[in-house]
């Protein structure tokens, strides 16, 4: 009995070690605030942008396919300043990724620096290019594939900052006031987003004010310039409730209907005692009644906003398909109630079917208390990341240490079944003849087509094993401020459906292209070039072998090896019998001669 217990303990230790891959991923890096993701050096591996040294240093960690999976890259120092946040993007149209850095200036004012990049190093800026109130959001205002910004200027006026290809200070364009609606100030922090909300393949604006969410549809003026037109406001109506906290809105295709739902973490009463998640059905918010009581009967809740914490300034949920069943899941940070010293922990909320929900939705979220075990204690945030480029989303957890520093941890998602996926990356399509042309290990020239673009909408449809039609949608980089930590690509889980993806549609700037019969378990890089001719857009496809294929190869190889061994044994046996027979013949010949 004792030996059995010892074996179980050893097995649990092996499983825990297999899940915790922090040393494999981060190596000697023990401190840092994970702030954003992007492919800085255009090697098709996702890099991590971190804030280090008490938030005075920006460093890029290059993604790699060998250990360590993240390696130290370019650094910019801000010795006498405090870095607030980071936004990667191409701000000068040279097809190379630059890095925007928000730095504290006092009283909520941020100095915005643009560090120009060239795949191997950063040209660290010594002067801010603009000043803002609160963090800005990345978008493409005029459709030139150069990243622009939206936010509040120092006078609390809504403003677009339009960048050009000359690295000059951006042009400030104030947003028109809503017609038929009252003018309200944007909240700080906020959940502003840039995504298509009316299915016209043109990104819209979702803006958070104190009392509502404003919807501004993207429109094309007569002169061909893109702009935004106010449509309506979405309010949260709470009767008789005054003490509540509204979290960061996140967007996902909640029930795989091909539309983007607003998903809102929400809590009522002191210390967020009554926590829940609201999902918008197109008309109103609906409570999906998440059960936050663990198997031991302890009630957990969202962590109330903390202004002095990098990750906890607002209640934040981050989405991704953890189990590749097609339905997006959430990562949230919770704390136990009725505990003297509560320990914060990040959990996975799985998107599951619901039989007791309202008629508007048939799904809810269920807390998977042990999904990230044994990691998660003292963690203040979690974000999805694909460490092994295999389409399975792993998790980066942020641990807050006793000295106030933040340490990134890496959790490997090891699915116990074979699931399929499609991974889609939409680039800006920009090229630059002066950029260095990297080569593959075989010497082939490797062309790059710019960096990642905010706002494109991607939809797909496929047929399940039961013959049902499955559809899904997602928006690339819809949010970029207040540690949204969105990946620069979209990963659709297809479940155990090995069928072809019937259709994949990518749309932006009122243009769209449809690709058909795509292989599952593939990474698709979409190059929208030329932009005004979507029929010429390219899709570069790279297939990732699934576990089932690898197991089949191993089984086939093993079978061939067994057959070869059997043939070899029979051959040796036959040779031995032939030798004995020849010996007998030789003896018989000699006897006959006598």
C-alpha positions as a Python dict, from the first residue, in 0.01 Angstrom:
ca = {
    (1, 'X'): (0, 0, 0),
    (2, 'X'): (286, 235, 86),
    (3, 'X'): (455, 166, -248),
    (4, 'X'): (130, 248, -433),
    (5, 'X'): (101, 582, -253),
    (6, 'X'): (466, 656, -331),
    (7, 'X'): (404, 577, -698),
    (8, 'X'): (102, 810, -707),
    (9, 'X'): (303, 1092, -550),
    (10, 'X'): (580, 1039, -806),
    (11, 'X'): (330, 1045, -1093),
    (12, 'X'): (174, 1369, -963),
    (13, 'X'): (522, 1524, -939),
    (14, 'X'): (596, 1422, -1298),
    (15, 'X'): (269, 1574, -1421),
    (16, 'X'): (330, 1896, -1228),
    (17, 'X'): (681, 1923, -1370),
    (18, 'X'): (550, 1863, -1722),
    (19, 'X'): (298, 2147, -1685),
    (20, 'X'): (539, 2397, -1530),
    (21, 'X'): (781, 2490, -1810),
    (22, 'X'): (893, 2826, -1669),
    (23, 'X'): (1264, 2741, -1681),
    (24, 'X'): (1231, 2601, -2035),
    (25, 'X'): (1057, 2918, -2157),
    (26, 'X'): (1211, 3207, -1963),
    (27, 'X'): (1550, 3062, -1872),
    (28, 'X'): (1726, 3298, -1629),
    (29, 'X'): (1460, 3570, -1652),
    (30, 'X'): (1305, 3592, -1306),
    (31, 'X'): (1137, 3935, -1318),
    (32, 'X'): (928, 4131, -1563),
    (33, 'X'): (584, 4266, -1647),
    (34, 'X'): (451, 4096, -1962),
    (35, 'X'): (298, 4388, -2153),
    (36, 'X'): (230, 4287, -2515),
    (37, 'X'): (292, 4033, -2793),
    (38, 'X'): (411, 4072, -3153),
    (39, 'X'): (657, 3943, -3413),
    (40, 'X'): (930, 4208, -3392),
    (41, 'X'): (1197, 4035, -3602),
    (42, 'X'): (958, 3891, -3866),
    (43, 'X'): (1063, 3528, -3809),
    (44, 'X'): (703, 3405, -3775),
    (45, 'X'): (753, 3340, -3403),
    (46, 'X'): (568, 3550, -3148),
    (47, 'X'): (789, 3771, -2932),
    (48, 'X'): (706, 3899, -2584),
    (49, 'X'): (744, 4264, -2480),
    (50, 'X'): (823, 4298, -2110),
    (51, 'X'): (877, 4586, -1867),
    (52, 'X'): (1163, 4516, -1627),
    (53, 'X'): (1382, 4667, -1356),
    (54, 'X'): (1103, 4828, -1154),
    (55, 'X'): (926, 4936, -1474),
    (56, 'X'): (1218, 5142, -1601),
    (57, 'X'): (1332, 4913, -1885),
    (58, 'X'): (1163, 4788, -2202),
    (59, 'X'): (1295, 4458, -2335),
    (60, 'X'): (1187, 4232, -2619),
    (61, 'X'): (1207, 3856, -2563),
    (62, 'X'): (1253, 3681, -2897),
    (63, 'X'): (1046, 3370, -2957),
    (64, 'X'): (1250, 3059, -3043),
    (65, 'X'): (1185, 2697, -3138),
    (66, 'X'): (1458, 2560, -2910),
    (67, 'X'): (1519, 2608, -2538),
    (68, 'X'): (1493, 2863, -2395),
    (69, 'X'): (1181, 2943, -2592),
    (70, 'X'): (1209, 3315, -2509),
    (71, 'X'): (1546, 3485, -2538),
    (72, 'X'): (1663, 3837, -2441),
    (73, 'X'): (1652, 4089, -2727),
    (74, 'X'): (1673, 4468, -2772),
    (75, 'X'): (1647, 4696, -2469),
    (76, 'X'): (1546, 5059, -2412),
    (77, 'X'): (1614, 5227, -2079),
    (78, 'X'): (1399, 5491, -1906),
    (79, 'X'): (1605, 5529, -1591),
    (80, 'X'): (1426, 5827, -1437),
    (81, 'X'): (1074, 5736, -1559),
    (82, 'X'): (809, 5470, -1501),
    (83, 'X'): (678, 5272, -1799),
    (84, 'X'): (301, 5221, -1797),
    (85, 'X'): (230, 5010, -2106),
    (86, 'X'): (351, 4904, -2451),
    (87, 'X'): (189, 4882, -2797),
    (88, 'X'): (384, 4714, -3083),
    (89, 'X'): (299, 4816, -3442),
    (90, 'X'): (424, 4971, -3764),
    (91, 'X'): (395, 5348, -3709),
    (92, 'X'): (593, 5460, -4015),
    (93, 'X'): (490, 5219, -4291),
    (94, 'X'): (835, 5066, -4343),
    (95, 'X'): (696, 4713, -4297),
    (96, 'X'): (893, 4678, -3973),
    (97, 'X'): (754, 4669, -3622),
    (98, 'X'): (805, 4970, -3395),
    (99, 'X'): (728, 4990, -3024),
    (100, 'X'): (514, 5255, -2854),
    (101, 'X'): (588, 5316, -2486),
    (102, 'X'): (359, 5502, -2245),
    (103, 'X'): (552, 5671, -1963),
    (104, 'X'): (407, 5838, -1653),
    (105, 'X'): (422, 6217, -1641),
    (106, 'X'): (197, 6280, -1341),
    (107, 'X'): (-177, 6332, -1275),
    (108, 'X'): (-277, 6068, -1527),
    (109, 'X'): (-83, 6231, -1813),
    (110, 'X'): (135, 5995, -2019),
    (111, 'X'): (429, 6078, -2244),
    (112, 'X'): (415, 5863, -2559),
    (113, 'X'): (748, 5751, -2707),
    (114, 'X'): (788, 5571, -3041),
    (115, 'X'): (1095, 5349, -3062),
    (116, 'X'): (1159, 5277, -3431),
    (117, 'X'): (1256, 4919, -3512),
    (118, 'X'): (1451, 4737, -3783),
    (119, 'X'): (1414, 4362, -3690),
    (120, 'X'): (1746, 4347, -3502),
    (121, 'X'): (1748, 4653, -3278),
    (122, 'X'): (1541, 4941, -3142),
    (123, 'X'): (1622, 5305, -3195),
    (124, 'X'): (1527, 5421, -2847),
    (125, 'X'): (1354, 5760, -2853),
    (126, 'X'): (1469, 6031, -2612),
    (127, 'X'): (1169, 6264, -2660),
    (128, 'X'): (795, 6195, -2645),
    (129, 'X'): (602, 6237, -2966),
    (130, 'X'): (263, 6323, -2802),
    (131, 'X'): (103, 6347, -2460),
    (132, 'X'): (-225, 6177, -2366),
    (133, 'X'): (-463, 6142, -2075),
    (134, 'X'): (-474, 5770, -2002),
    (135, 'X'): (-366, 5501, -2244),
    (136, 'X'): (-428, 5513, -2619),
    (137, 'X'): (-567, 5243, -2848),
    (138, 'X'): (-410, 5123, -3176),
    (139, 'X'): (-615, 5135, -3498),
    (140, 'X'): (-583, 5224, -3866),
    (141, 'X'): (-787, 5541, -3915),
    (142, 'X'): (-728, 5606, -4285),
    (143, 'X'): (-665, 5258, -4427),
    (144, 'X'): (-298, 5311, -4520),
    (145, 'X'): (-179, 5011, -4314),
    (146, 'X'): (12, 5247, -4083),
    (147, 'X'): (-93, 5222, -3720),
    (148, 'X'): (-273, 5527, -3577),
    (149, 'X'): (-390, 5601, -3223),
    (150, 'X'): (-711, 5699, -3047),
    (151, 'X'): (-763, 5834, -2696),
    (152, 'X'): (-790, 6149, -2489),
    (153, 'X'): (-554, 6444, -2525),
    (154, 'X'): (-442, 6644, -2223),
    (155, 'X'): (-758, 6858, -2249),
    (156, 'X'): (-976, 6544, -2212),
    (157, 'X'): (-1085, 6576, -2576),
    (158, 'X'): (-1129, 6261, -2787),
    (159, 'X'): (-861, 6254, -3051),
    (160, 'X'): (-718, 6047, -3335),
    (161, 'X'): (-343, 6072, -3400),
    (162, 'X'): (-269, 5993, -3765),
    (163, 'X'): (85, 5876, -3843),
    (164, 'X'): (265, 5894, -4180),
    (165, 'X'): (565, 5730, -4345),
    (166, 'X'): (808, 6014, -4263),
    (167, 'X'): (840, 5960, -3887),
    (168, 'X'): (698, 6305, -3828),
    (169, 'X'): (475, 6393, -3532),
    (170, 'X'): (124, 6260, -3598),
    (171, 'X'): (-165, 6482, -3711),
    (172, 'X'): (-427, 6527, -3438),
    (173, 'X'): (-789, 6492, -3550),
    (174, 'X'): (-1062, 6546, -3292),
    (175, 'X'): (-1352, 6305, -3296),
    (176, 'X'): (-1689, 6454, -3394),
    (177, 'X'): (-1942, 6473, -3115),
    (178, 'X'): (-2228, 6219, -3132),
    (179, 'X'): (-2545, 6347, -3297),
    (180, 'X'): (-2853, 6267, -3098),
    (181, 'X'): (-2648, 6158, -2798),
    (182, 'X'): (-2500, 6335, -2500),
    (183, 'X'): (-2127, 6403, -2489),
    (184, 'X'): (-1956, 6196, -2219),
    (185, 'X'): (-1594, 6162, -2119),
    (186, 'X'): (-1420, 5833, -2178),
    (187, 'X'): (-1341, 5644, -1861),
    (188, 'X'): (-984, 5582, -1748),
    (189, 'X'): (-913, 5293, -1756),
    (190, 'X'): (-1146, 5180, -2032),
    (191, 'X'): (-1230, 4888, -2263),
    (192, 'X'): (-1215, 5078, -2593),
    (193, 'X'): (-1204, 4845, -2893),
    (194, 'X'): (-1163, 4853, -3271),
    (195, 'X'): (-1363, 4580, -3442),
    (196, 'X'): (-1641, 4511, -3692),
    (197, 'X'): (-1975, 4511, -3508),
    (198, 'X'): (-2222, 4526, -3800),
    (199, 'X'): (-2074, 4263, -4036),
    (200, 'X'): (-1975, 4502, -4316),
    (201, 'X'): (-1602, 4412, -4299),
    (202, 'X'): (-1520, 4766, -4182),
    (203, 'X'): (-1394, 4808, -3827),
    (204, 'X'): (-1608, 5012, -3588),
    (205, 'X'): (-1540, 5182, -3254),
    (206, 'X'): (-1655, 5055, -2916),
    (207, 'X'): (-1597, 5329, -2657),
    (208, 'X'): (-1651, 5312, -2282),
    (209, 'X'): (-1792, 5614, -2097),
    (210, 'X'): (-1897, 5644, -1737),
    (211, 'X'): (-2259, 5538, -1792),
    (212, 'X'): (-2259, 5349, -2121),
    (213, 'X'): (-2076, 5200, -2417),
    (214, 'X'): (-2086, 5403, -2737),
    (215, 'X'): (-2104, 5230, -3076),
    (216, 'X'): (-1953, 5420, -3371),
    (217, 'X'): (-1985, 5248, -3708),
    (218, 'X'): (-1704, 5279, -3956),
    (219, 'X'): (-1812, 5462, -4271),
    (220, 'X'): (-1646, 5565, -4597),
    (221, 'X'): (-1693, 5933, -4686),
    (222, 'X'): (-1759, 6053, -5038),
    (223, 'X'): (-1396, 6158, -5070),
    (224, 'X'): (-1289, 5802, -4997),
    (225, 'X'): (-1169, 5875, -4643),
    (226, 'X'): (-1267, 5641, -4361),
    (227, 'X'): (-1442, 5787, -4061),
    (228, 'X'): (-1681, 5691, -3783),
    (229, 'X'): (-2049, 5769, -3732),
    (230, 'X'): (-2222, 5752, -3393),
    (231, 'X'): (-2501, 5493, -3386),
    (232, 'X'): (-2623, 5423, -3034),
    (233, 'X'): (-2523, 5362, -2674),
    (234, 'X'): (-2541, 5040, -2471),
    (235, 'X'): (-2625, 5097, -2106),
    (236, 'X'): (-2606, 4870, -1804),
    (237, 'X'): (-2937, 4914, -1622),
    (238, 'X'): (-2918, 4817, -1254),
    (239, 'X'): (-3227, 4890, -1048),
    (240, 'X'): (-3150, 4981, -688),
    (241, 'X'): (-2779, 4893, -711),
    (242, 'X'): (-2518, 5160, -640),
    (243, 'X'): (-2209, 4973, -521),
    (244, 'X'): (-2082, 4777, -821),
    (245, 'X'): (-1774, 4738, -1041),
    (246, 'X'): (-1773, 4689, -1417),
    (247, 'X'): (-1475, 4504, -1559),
    (248, 'X'): (-1295, 4518, -1890),
    (249, 'X'): (-1527, 4420, -2175),
    (250, 'X'): (-1388, 4140, -2392),
    (251, 'X'): (-1518, 4028, -2731),
    (252, 'X'): (-1575, 3670, -2840),
    (253, 'X'): (-1806, 3449, -3044),
    (254, 'X'): (-1969, 3313, -2729),
    (255, 'X'): (-2197, 3052, -2890),
    (256, 'X'): (-2032, 3007, -3231),
    (257, 'X'): (-2295, 3201, -3421),
    (258, 'X'): (-2045, 3399, -3627),
    (259, 'X'): (-2097, 3724, -3432),
    (260, 'X'): (-1896, 3904, -3166),
    (261, 'X'): (-2058, 3916, -2822),
    (262, 'X'): (-1962, 4164, -2550),
    (263, 'X'): (-1857, 3965, -2243),
    (264, 'X'): (-1841, 4169, -1924),
    (265, 'X'): (-1698, 4069, -1583),
    (266, 'X'): (-1919, 4230, -1322),
    (267, 'X'): (-1952, 4238, -945),
    (268, 'X'): (-2184, 4390, -687),
    (269, 'X'): (-2136, 4482, -322),
    (270, 'X'): (-1822, 4548, -122),
    (271, 'X'): (-1517, 4335, -202),
    (272, 'X'): (-1693, 4204, -518),
    (273, 'X'): (-1881, 3953, -303),
    (274, 'X'): (-2142, 3892, -570),
    (275, 'X'): (-1948, 3830, -893),
    (276, 'X'): (-2085, 3721, -1227),
    (277, 'X'): (-2035, 3751, -1602),
    (278, 'X'): (-2271, 3934, -1837),
    (279, 'X'): (-2301, 3856, -2209),
    (280, 'X'): (-2468, 4092, -2456),
    (281, 'X'): (-2711, 3928, -2701),
    (282, 'X'): (-2741, 4228, -2935),
    (283, 'X'): (-3016, 4392, -2731),
    (284, 'X'): (-2932, 4360, -2364),
    (285, 'X'): (-2686, 4207, -2118),
    (286, 'X'): (-2769, 3862, -1980),
    (287, 'X'): (-2632, 3702, -1665),
    (288, 'X'): (-2491, 3357, -1749),
    (289, 'X'): (-2484, 3262, -1376),
    (290, 'X'): (-2128, 3143, -1322),
    (291, 'X'): (-2083, 2934, -1008),
    (292, 'X'): (-1779, 3067, -819),
    (293, 'X'): (-1802, 2819, -528),
    (294, 'X'): (-1522, 2561, -528),
    (295, 'X'): (-1565, 2189, -436),
    (296, 'X'): (-1473, 2266, -72),
    (297, 'X'): (-1761, 2512, -48),
    (298, 'X'): (-1543, 2825, -46),
    (299, 'X'): (-1689, 3118, -241),
    (300, 'X'): (-1451, 3305, -473),
    (301, 'X'): (-1495, 3642, -638),
    (302, 'X'): (-1327, 3886, -875),
    (303, 'X'): (-1051, 4101, -729),
    (304, 'X'): (-1181, 4459, -683),
    (305, 'X'): (-993, 4719, -890),
    (306, 'X'): (-665, 4832, -737),
    (307, 'X'): (-521, 5154, -876),
    (308, 'X'): (-166, 5079, -757),
    (309, 'X'): (-139, 4738, -926),
    (310, 'X'): (-26, 4706, -1287),
    (311, 'X'): (-266, 4425, -1375),
    (312, 'X'): (-553, 4490, -1135),
    (313, 'X'): (-654, 4846, -1226),
    (314, 'X'): (-972, 4694, -1363),
    (315, 'X'): (-1131, 4348, -1359),
    (316, 'X'): (-990, 4183, -1670),
    (317, 'X'): (-1076, 3859, -1848),
    (318, 'X'): (-872, 3733, -2142),
    (319, 'X'): (-1015, 3497, -2401),
    (320, 'X'): (-879, 3199, -2594),
    (321, 'X'): (-982, 2844, -2685),
    (322, 'X'): (-793, 2642, -2425),
    (323, 'X'): (-936, 2299, -2510),
    (324, 'X'): (-978, 2354, -2888),
    (325, 'X'): (-1346, 2264, -2882),
    (326, 'X'): (-1428, 2579, -3083),
    (327, 'X'): (-1583, 2775, -2795),
    (328, 'X'): (-1359, 3051, -2649),
    (329, 'X'): (-1272, 3024, -2280),
    (330, 'X'): (-1155, 3285, -2029),
    (331, 'X'): (-867, 3343, -1789),
    (332, 'X'): (-963, 3542, -1479),
    (333, 'X'): (-808, 3624, -1142),
    (334, 'X'): (-1014, 3543, -832),
    (335, 'X'): (-972, 3562, -456),
    (336, 'X'): (-1151, 3362, -183),
    (337, 'X'): (-1401, 3533, 43),
    (338, 'X'): (-1434, 3485, 420),
    (339, 'X'): (-1059, 3423, 446),
    (340, 'X'): (-834, 3626, 675),
    (341, 'X'): (-549, 3647, 424),
    (342, 'X'): (-691, 3573, 79),
    (343, 'X'): (-447, 3451, -185),
    (344, 'X'): (-524, 3560, -540),
    (345, 'X'): (-522, 3291, -804),
    (346, 'X'): (-576, 3279, -1181),
    (347, 'X'): (-828, 3023, -1308),
    (348, 'X'): (-957, 2892, -1638),
    (349, 'X'): (-1327, 2951, -1705),
    (350, 'X'): (-1437, 2693, -1962),
    (351, 'X'): (-1717, 2771, -2205),
    (352, 'X'): (-1968, 2487, -2147),
    (353, 'X'): (-2327, 2401, -2234),
    (354, 'X'): (-2591, 2523, -1989),
    (355, 'X'): (-2936, 2371, -1930),
    (356, 'X'): (-3058, 2627, -1675),
    (357, 'X'): (-2956, 2948, -1849),
    (358, 'X'): (-3187, 3207, -2003),
    (359, 'X'): (-3354, 3148, -2338),
    (360, 'X'): (-3113, 3390, -2507),
    (361, 'X'): (-2803, 3182, -2434),
    (362, 'X'): (-2749, 2810, -2399),
    (363, 'X'): (-2394, 2829, -2269),
    (364, 'X'): (-2213, 2956, -1962),
    (365, 'X'): (-1867, 2951, -1803),
    (366, 'X'): (-1754, 2690, -1553),
    (367, 'X'): (-1451, 2739, -1330),
    (368, 'X'): (-1196, 2462, -1381),
    (369, 'X'): (-1038, 2473, -1040),
    (370, 'X'): (-749, 2236, -1122),
    (371, 'X'): (-689, 2315, -1490),
    (372, 'X'): (-378, 2524, -1415),
    (373, 'X'): (-268, 2322, -1109),
    (374, 'X'): (-25, 2323, -939),
    (375, 'X'): (44, 2676, -1064),
    (376, 'X'): (-171, 2983, -1011),
    (377, 'X'): (-118, 3080, -647),
    (378, 'X'): (-29, 3448, -593),
    (379, 'X'): (-90, 3520, -961),
    (380, 'X'): (-253, 3846, -1062),
    (381, 'X'): (-302, 3781, -1433),
    (382, 'X'): (-298, 3517, -1703),
    (383, 'X'): (-264, 3533, -2081),
    (384, 'X'): (-274, 3275, -2359),
    (385, 'X'): (39, 3201, -2564),
    (386, 'X'): (142, 2921, -2800),
    (387, 'X'): (493, 2827, -2684),
    (388, 'X'): (547, 2531, -2918),
    (389, 'X'): (371, 2673, -3226),
    (390, 'X'): (146, 2365, -3236),
    (391, 'X'): (-190, 2544, -3225),
    (392, 'X'): (-251, 2450, -2859),
    (393, 'X'): (-278, 2760, -2640),
    (394, 'X'): (-58, 2749, -2333),
    (395, 'X'): (-72, 3005, -2051),
    (396, 'X'): (159, 3276, -1919),
    (397, 'X'): (85, 3347, -1553),
    (398, 'X'): (204, 3657, -1368),
    (399, 'X'): (310, 3596, -1010),
    (400, 'X'): (332, 3891, -773),
    (401, 'X'): (613, 3841, -526),
    (402, 'X'): (637, 3969, -169),
    (403, 'X'): (880, 4247, -272),
    (404, 'X'): (628, 4384, -523),
    (405, 'X'): (803, 4251, -833),
    (406, 'X'): (624, 4050, -1099),
    (407, 'X'): (753, 3717, -1225),
    (408, 'X'): (625, 3550, -1544),
    (409, 'X'): (549, 3178, -1525),
    (410, 'X'): (483, 2935, -1811),
    (411, 'X'): (218, 2661, -1807),
    (412, 'X'): (208, 2403, -2085),
    (413, 'X'): (-136, 2291, -2200),
    (414, 'X'): (-112, 1917, -2260),
    (415, 'X'): (-445, 1807, -2405),
    (416, 'X'): (-526, 1442, -2335),
    (417, 'X'): (-697, 1404, -2672),
    (418, 'X'): (-621, 1493, -3032),
    (419, 'X'): (-795, 1813, -3143),
    (420, 'X'): (-772, 2014, -3462),
    (421, 'X'): (-727, 2388, -3518),
    (422, 'X'): (-672, 2663, -3771),
    (423, 'X'): (-433, 2948, -3688),
    (424, 'X'): (-474, 3272, -3887),
    (425, 'X'): (-237, 3572, -3899),
    (426, 'X'): (-330, 3885, -4096),
    (427, 'X'): (-39, 4112, -4189),
    (428, 'X'): (-40, 4470, -4316),
    (429, 'X'): (80, 4363, -4661),
    (430, 'X'): (346, 4637, -4670),
    (431, 'X'): (684, 4565, -4828),
    (432, 'X'): (1011, 4755, -4824),
    (433, 'X'): (1289, 4682, -5071),
    (434, 'X'): (1546, 4829, -4832),
    (435, 'X'): (1465, 4582, -4557),
    (436, 'X'): (1710, 4293, -4510),
    (437, 'X'): (1582, 3971, -4670),
    (438, 'X'): (1624, 3678, -4429),
    (439, 'X'): (1690, 3330, -4560),
    (440, 'X'): (1567, 2992, -4447),
    (441, 'X'): (1811, 2718, -4337),
    (442, 'X'): (1793, 2587, -4696),
    (443, 'X'): (1895, 2923, -4838),
    (444, 'X'): (1552, 3021, -4973),
    (445, 'X'): (1465, 3391, -4954),
    (446, 'X'): (1202, 3459, -4692),
    (447, 'X'): (973, 3747, -4785),
    (448, 'X'): (809, 3958, -4515),
    (449, 'X'): (486, 4151, -4559),
    (450, 'X'): (475, 4392, -4269),
    (451, 'X'): (365, 4348, -3911),
    (452, 'X'): (35, 4261, -3748),
    (453, 'X'): (-273, 4472, -3813),
    (454, 'X'): (-553, 4563, -3568),
    (455, 'X'): (-916, 4520, -3668),
    (456, 'X'): (-947, 4246, -3937),
    (457, 'X'): (-1236, 4008, -3882),
    (458, 'X'): (-1189, 3637, -3954),
    (459, 'X'): (-1475, 3389, -3989),
    (460, 'X'): (-1478, 3020, -4076),
    (461, 'X'): (-1721, 2736, -4135),
    (462, 'X'): (-1666, 2361, -4124),
    (463, 'X'): (-1864, 2038, -4092),
    (464, 'X'): (-1847, 1842, -3767),
    (465, 'X'): (-1829, 1464, -3736),
    (466, 'X'): (-2205, 1464, -3676),
    (467, 'X'): (-2263, 1641, -4005),
    (468, 'X'): (-2359, 1971, -3841),
    (469, 'X'): (-2235, 2307, -3964),
    (470, 'X'): (-1992, 2483, -3727),
    (471, 'X'): (-1917, 2853, -3772),
    (472, 'X'): (-1699, 3090, -3574),
    (473, 'X'): (-1554, 3439, -3583),
    (474, 'X'): (-1281, 3642, -3422),
    (475, 'X'): (-1118, 3985, -3453),
    (476, 'X'): (-743, 4032, -3460),
    (477, 'X'): (-603, 4275, -3201),
    (478, 'X'): (-932, 4447, -3125),
    (479, 'X'): (-792, 4587, -2796),
    (480, 'X'): (-439, 4705, -2724),
    (481, 'X'): (-447, 4914, -2406),
    (482, 'X'): (-464, 4842, -2033),
    (483, 'X'): (-290, 4506, -2062),
    (484, 'X'): (-542, 4343, -2294),
    (485, 'X'): (-255, 4102, -2379),
    (486, 'X'): (-413, 3985, -2703),
    (487, 'X'): (-214, 3760, -2934),
    (488, 'X'): (-132, 3892, -3283),
    (489, 'X'): (-312, 3597, -3441),
    (490, 'X'): (-636, 3401, -3412),
    (491, 'X'): (-650, 3033, -3319),
    (492, 'X'): (-978, 2855, -3396),
    (493, 'X'): (-1036, 2520, -3228),
    (494, 'X'): (-1212, 2265, -3448),
    (495, 'X'): (-1259, 1995, -3184),
    (496, 'X'): (-1202, 1641, -3306),
    (497, 'X'): (-1328, 1725, -3653),
    (498, 'X'): (-1059, 1619, -3904),
    (499, 'X'): (-1260, 1757, -4197),
    (500, 'X'): (-1145, 2039, -4423),
    (501, 'X'): (-1235, 2395, -4328),
    (502, 'X'): (-1508, 2467, -4582),
    (503, 'X'): (-1463, 2844, -4585),
    (504, 'X'): (-1231, 3098, -4430),
    (505, 'X'): (-1322, 3465, -4481),
    (506, 'X'): (-1092, 3756, -4392),
    (507, 'X'): (-1235, 4107, -4414),
    (508, 'X'): (-1110, 4462, -4360),
    (509, 'X'): (-1170, 4811, -4501),
    (510, 'X'): (-1499, 4690, -4660),
    (511, 'X'): (-1303, 4433, -4861),
    (512, 'X'): (-1297, 4058, -4807),
    (513, 'X'): (-1162, 3735, -4951),
    (514, 'X'): (-1292, 3380, -4918),
    (515, 'X'): (-1065, 3073, -4918),
    (516, 'X'): (-1218, 2724, -4941),
    (517, 'X'): (-1119, 2369, -4850),
    (518, 'X'): (-833, 2446, -4615),
    (519, 'X'): (-642, 2171, -4436),
    (520, 'X'): (-698, 2154, -4058),
    (521, 'X'): (-398, 2188, -3824),
    (522, 'X'): (-252, 2457, -4045),
    (523, 'X'): (-118, 2807, -3991),
    (524, 'X'): (-243, 3056, -4247),
    (525, 'X'): (-65, 3387, -4305),
    (526, 'X'): (-292, 3629, -4495),
    (527, 'X'): (-124, 3900, -4702),
    (528, 'X'): (-390, 4160, -4811),
    (529, 'X'): (-195, 4303, -5102),
    (530, 'X'): (-300, 4495, -5303),
    (531, 'X'): (-558, 4616, -5056),
    (532, 'X'): (-815, 4732, -5312),
    (533, 'X'): (-800, 4402, -5504),
    (534, 'X'): (-904, 4132, -5255),
    (535, 'X'): (-914, 3869, -5530),
    (536, 'X'): (-533, 3890, -5534),
    (537, 'X'): (-484, 3855, -5160),
    (538, 'X'): (-251, 3569, -5074),
    (539, 'X'): (-279, 3302, -4806),
    (540, 'X'): (44, 3126, -4713),
    (541, 'X'): (-36, 2788, -4555),
    (542, 'X'): (189, 2589, -4322),
    (543, 'X'): (67, 2250, -4194),
    (544, 'X'): (135, 2144, -3835),
    (545, 'X'): (118, 1763, -3788),
    (546, 'X'): (-134, 1661, -3523),
    (547, 'X'): (-71, 1409, -3245),
    (548, 'X'): (-282, 1153, -3430),
    (549, 'X'): (-64, 1181, -3741),
    (550, 'X'): (254, 1154, -3534),
    (551, 'X'): (117, 851, -3348),
    (552, 'X'): (20, 694, -3681),
    (553, 'X'): (373, 748, -3813),
    (554, 'X'): (520, 594, -3496),
    (555, 'X'): (280, 298, -3519),
    (556, 'X'): (358, 246, -3887),
    (557, 'X'): (731, 268, -3820),
    (558, 'X'): (699, 21, -3534),
    (559, 'X'): (503, -220, -3753),
    (560, 'X'): (765, -199, -4029),
    (561, 'X'): (1040, -260, -3773),
    (562, 'X'): (863, -571, -3639),
    (563, 'X'): (816, -703, -3994),
    (564, 'X'): (1184, -644, -4070),
    (565, 'X'): (1285, -829, -3751),
    (566, 'X'): (1060, -1124, -3837),
    (567, 'X'): (1204, -1139, -4190),
    (568, 'X'): (1557, -1121, -4048),
    (569, 'X'): (1489, -1401, -3797),
    (570, 'X'): (1337, -1623, -4067),
    (571, 'X'): (1628, -1545, -4299),
    (572, 'X'): (1886, -1639, -4034),
    (573, 'X'): (1692, -1956, -3950),
    (574, 'X'): (1678, -2055, -4317),
    (575, 'X'): (2051, -1990, -4362),
    (576, 'X'): (2125, -2207, -4058),
    (577, 'X'): (1910, -2491, -4193),
    (578, 'X'): (2079, -2467, -4534),
    (579, 'X'): (2420, -2488, -4368),
    (580, 'X'): (2321, -2795, -4169),
    (581, 'X'): (2178, -2957, -4481),
    (582, 'X'): (2502, -2896, -4673),
    (583, 'X'): (2704, -3048, -4390),
    (584, 'X'): (2484, -3355, -4394),
    (585, 'X'): (2524, -3383, -4773),
    (586, 'X'): (2903, -3358, -4746),
    (587, 'X'): (2916, -3634, -4481),
    (588, 'X'): (2692, -3857, -4688),
    (589, 'X'): (2917, -3805, -4994),
    (590, 'X'): (3227, -3915, -4802),
    (591, 'X'): (3055, -4225, -4671),
    (592, 'X'): (2946, -4322, -5020),
    (593, 'X'): (3301, -4278, -5151),
    (594, 'X'): (3428, -4523, -4893),
}
